[in-house]
Amino acid sequence: MASCAGGWQPPQSNTVGIAVRVGYNVAVSTHGNRPLVGVGVVFVRQGRVFLAQRQGSHGEATWGSAGGHLEFGETLEECARREAMEELGVTVGELRALCLSNIVAYGRHYVDVEFLGDIGQQQPLPAAADGSFGEYGWFSLDEPPEPLFEPMRLAIASLRSGQWYYP
């Protein structure tokens, strides 16, 4: 088996796994008690951020945006665009990496990548059939509703501070 830069070798196991390489650091996601890779996309327009209240999943009743698990063979950008279309019915144009986080919350562990996405004048509308979100709308970046979903809290902190990595 070929080695990756820095001498890293994929894990030897019978489980399906996904490796995301960021510089020389690698986060491995497999089924079981290992971190998963989460990808989210944040929409900001005129100092306001689009947020929807989560339902039926970890982080229940917190405020977040479109996001989900990276699928095998998918790029981070493809995942962000897919989740935005599936969950909010919007087509994302330009994507800009916003933050990378190691999140242990809600009884789960994620390596999370958040993007800032351009949707022009489209209006996000949570998919009714999906049932992932309740209330939704555009909120001031200075006074978002609480509690925020942890990846969204870190994404908003990144927008405010420019910090991009949360270990």
N, C-alpha and C positions, 0 to 999 in steps of 0.2 A: 504494500500500500504506500502511495507517495505521501511524503510529509508536506505540510504547509509551511509558509514562512515562519521563522522563529522556532522551527522544530516541532510544532504542535502536531499530534496525531489524533485522528478521530477515535472516539472511545470504541473499545472492542466489546460489543454486546449484541444481543439478538433483538433489541428494541429499536423501533424507528426513532431517528433523531434528526434534529436540525441544528446546524452550527451557523452562527452569525459572527463574522469576523469584523471587528472594528479596530483598525490599526493592527497591533499585534496581540490584542486581547480577544479571547474567544469565549462566548457564552454558549453553553450547550443546553439544548432543550430536548428532553426525551419524556416518554410516558413514565409515570411513577413519581418519585419524590425528587424531581429535578425541576429547575426553573423552566418556565415557558417563555416564549418570545411574544410580547404584546406590541401592537402597533396602533397608534392613534393619530387622528388629524384634528387640528384646531382651526376654527374659522374666526377671523377678526375683521370687523368692518366698522370704520369710523369710531374707534375706541370702545367698541362693544364686541363681546365674545358670544358665540352661539353655544348654548348649553341646554341639555335635556336631562330630566331626572331618570335615573336608571331604575329598571324594574326587572325582577325575575332572574337576577344574576348576582355575583359577588359585588359588593358595593351598593347593594339595594338602597334606594332613596337618596343616593348622593348624586351630584350634578356632574355630568361629563359630556362627551361628544362621541362621534363615531370612532370605533376601534374594535380590535379583536386579535385573534391569533394569526400569526404568520403561517401560511400553508407551505408544505414541502415544495421546493423549487420556485417559490414566489419571491420577488424582490420586495424590499421594505416599501418602496414606492407603490408597487402594484397592490400590496396589501392595503395601504392607506386609501388608495383610490377605490378598491373593491369594497372596503368597509363603508366608505362614504356613500357609495351608490346603493349598497344593500340596506344600510340603516337609515339614511337620510335622503336618498333619491337625488343626490347632486353629483355632477361631474366635476372632478377636481382638475384644474389646470396646473399651474406651477406649484411645486412643493418645495419647502425649505426645511431642512432638518432643524428642529428646535431644541430637543433635549434627549439625553440617554440616561436612564435611571435603573437602579437596582431596587425593586420594590418588594417588600415583604409586608403584605397587608391583606385583610379579609380572609385569612387562612390560606393564602396562596403566595407563591414567589414568582415574580416576573422580571425579566430583563425587558424594559419598555423603551420604545423609541417613539417620540412624538414629533409630528410634522406640523408646520404652519401651511395651510392649504388655501389656494386662491379659487374661489367659486364665482367670481364676478358678482352679478346681481341675482344669482339664483337664491331661492329661499329654501333652506333645508326643511324637510317635512318628515318626521319619524314615520317609518313604515308601520301602519296599523297592524298588519298581519304578523309582523315580527314580535310586537309586544315588548320590545326592549326598553322603551322609554315612555314616560308619562308626560308631565308638563314640560314645555320647552319655550325658548325664546332667546332674544338678544339681550345681554346684560352688560352693565358697565364693567370694564376690566378693573376699575377701582373698588367696586362693591359687588362682586359676584354673589349669588346665593350660596348658602352653606347648608350642609357640608359638601365640599367638593370631593369628587372621586380622586384618589391619590395621584394618578397620572395627570389629571387635569390641574390639580393644585400645583404640581411641579412645573407643568407647562406654563401656567400663568406666572409662576415665580420666574421662569426663564425669560418670558416676555418682558417682565419688569426689570430684571437684574442683568440679563445677558449671560447668566451662568447656564452652562449647557450640560453639565454632568453632575448627577446625584448618586454617589456610591451607595 
